[in-house]
Amino acid sequence: QKEVEQDPGPLSVPEGAIVSLNCTYSNSAFQYFMWYRQYSRKGPELLMYTYSSGNKEDGRFTAQVDKSSKYISLFIRDSQPSDSATYLCAMSNQGGKLIFGQGTELSVKP
Amino acid sequence: GAVVSQHPSWVICKSGTSVKIECRSLDFQATTMFWYRQFPKQSLMLMATSNEGSKATYEQGVEKDKFLINHASLTLSTLTVTSAHPEDSSFYICSARPITQETQYFGPGTRLLVL
């Protein structure tokens, strides 16, 4: 069993839809949770960074962490074609290396 | 803020030559930098962790004599692929972790093609 599980998709939605991306994990020591967006042939770009459980909102993006269920989510509101990319969840404990999910490929159709 | 640069962005070389890739944190200091490799349609694979002023820690299966890492300052790390072969062709990405944070900021990546 992988430490971090993420549905690879692909996920296709119409423009304006709400997108929900999820990851589950098995290591209860993880404290830091991140979502990255990666366009083709580019390095990952940090979208959201949260510590421990709770919600964090930044513009159209909301990240949720539920440590009791070992489950994290990223919601994208009013999705745009420019949101089409691969989304990677990542997590770590203090001082540790990042453990990534497999990435979800998202396509937002005009 | 939190910008990481990589140079070169792409390189083509002949088999047997060595290639050096630079990774710089432009607006923050990073005691720890990381080097990843990524194959098409796959997630990032950590190759090594480098700490400023000390030897890099390599992941299992990564040849340290082939992938030389130097972390000379708080803003610069280099990866040298020695005696490159076609199987080393890949997308190499570095990241840097700011001193006061647990997250990592990634560079734009370097595409290496060995002929």
Contacts between the chains, C-beta under 8 A, distances in Angstrom:
chain1	res1	chain2	res2	distance
A	31	B	102	7.8
A	32	B	102	4.3
A	32	B	103	6.8
A	34	B	103	5.6
A	34	B	104	8.0
A	36	B	106	7.4
A	41	B	91	7.4
A	41	B	109	7.3
A	41	B	111	7.1
A	42	B	108	5.9
A	42	B	109	6.4
A	43	B	4	7.7
A	43	B	6	7.5
A	43	B	93	4.9
A	43	B	95	8.0
A	43	B	106	4.0
A	43	B	107	5.2
A	43	B	108	4.7
A	43	B	109	4.5
A	44	B	44	7.3
A	44	B	93	7.5
A	44	B	106	4.7
A	45	B	106	7.2
A	46	B	2	7.4
A	46	B	103	6.2
A	46	B	104	7.8
A	46	B	105	6.1
A	46	B	106	7.6
A	49	B	101	7.8
A	49	B	103	4.8
A	51	B	102	7.8
A	88	B	43	6.5
A	88	B	44	7.6
A	92	B	102	6.1
A	94	B	102	6.4
A	95	B	102	7.7
A	97	B	34	7.2
A	97	B	46	5.9
A	97	B	49	6.4
A	98	B	34	7.8
A	98	B	46	7.6
A	98	B	104	5.9
A	100	B	43	4.8
A	100	B	44	5.7
A	101	B	43	6.9
A	102	B	42	7.8
A	102	B	43	5.2
A	103	B	43	5.2
